Amino acid sequence: MTEAPEYPFRNPSALEPPPEWAELREGCPVATIRLASGDEALLLTRYDDVRQVLSDPRFTRQLDAADAARVTANESGGVFGSGGSSMSGDEHRAWRQLVGKAFTAKRVTAMQPRIQAMAEHLVEEMVTREAPADLVSAVGFPLPVWAICDLLGVPDSDRDRFAYWSDTMLSMTRFGQEEIDAAQAEFDAYLVALTEAKQARPGDDLVSELLSMVAGLDGRLTEQLVLGTAKGLLVAGHETTANMIGKMVSMLLADRGRWEALLADPKLVRPAVEEVLRYDANPGFGMPRYLSEEVEVAGEPLPKGTTVICSMAAANRDERQFERADEMRLDRSPNPHVAFGVGPHSCIGQSLARTELQTVLRVLLDRLPTLELAVPVAELRRREGLVVGGLERVPVRW
Ligand code: HEM
């Protein structure tokens, strides 16, 4: 390859991966790519290399490094630019440890019946309207923000405001700067009030638990912790899961045999969710890392100051790791995909994301066994130019 290819690559169609993933995995595992900003970066596409870099603390997530390429579409560092993921080193470790103690698998398990009620409610509402409906806007986008509200202890009556703030803060194009600033300010003010309310009357929620763990900490720092964590969870956990719901349903309906197999054997739901996470051809940008010293990857020395992008999705299709990687096998086991990353920054919300995806899928299978795509797969369109990949709409009927 003479000139560095432009990144992100184009997918041939909404559910197919770009051919460059396989080409680079085979021929050029450390590839120079050109970003929209004009900067160059290195792209890793092999499973072992992606794991190596994500696990290595010398590759930092710090987006404000002086020599860092301007890799993301917006100046704030894109979707992972706030909360834990914009921190590195000791600060990040301390945040992770604290939030990890409160955001436990046990807490998520306890949330499952409420997530199920949310999914049932949203699917019922969708069914009362006329088919076809857009699954992304009817179920995909509301459910994860409602789940995060539940996690944080935000009352149900406030969750639509939360959804608005989240949409506005995340959107890079739909809202003007004034609206974005106003949403940001309202969101911050709401969380300060929520923190005070939880201090006065703790509940069984993440904010109350965080507050109990940092009791005695200076008020300003406490406020910053709650604000940063809530924003980080919303920013990293809303759009990712919302898009994944749409992608999951379209991947499963794209081949009727998959849907029928799930109807015949509901035990497949768990492994099927892992397989759609692995198989996702629209993951978005990939996670940039900056090199704080020279490191060798795939036998090549990478100089200090290099920007490296790990394509988890390309790694998830690596034949060296996954037998018949280009086949979707609903019962694939084991399935050590890296859709949630690995290492110190791996997804802190992965058990919540899994619970949401499994629950939505079960509700759809139970309530709408005749569900089908209302347009040919070839007509599904990707959302272009965003940090988190997804489909514009997933029109369905039943
Ligand atoms: C299907 C849905 C999801 C996917 C595919 C996903 C994917 C990821 C990935 C790949 C990372 C690692 C980024 C990196 O290495 O730099 C990550 C980090 C993160 N995720 Fe998720 N995520 C999902 C859902 C969620 C949910 C539901 C939450 C919380 C409510 C969440 C919160 C976070 C946070 C806070 C981080 C940053 C962790 C850190 O830097 O220590 N994610 N996610």
Residues whose N, C-alpha, C, O or C-beta is under 5 A from the ligand:
A	BS01	HEM	G84 S85 G232 L233 A236 G237 T240 T241 M244 M287 V338 A339 F340 G341 P344 H345 S346 C347 I348 G349 L352 A353
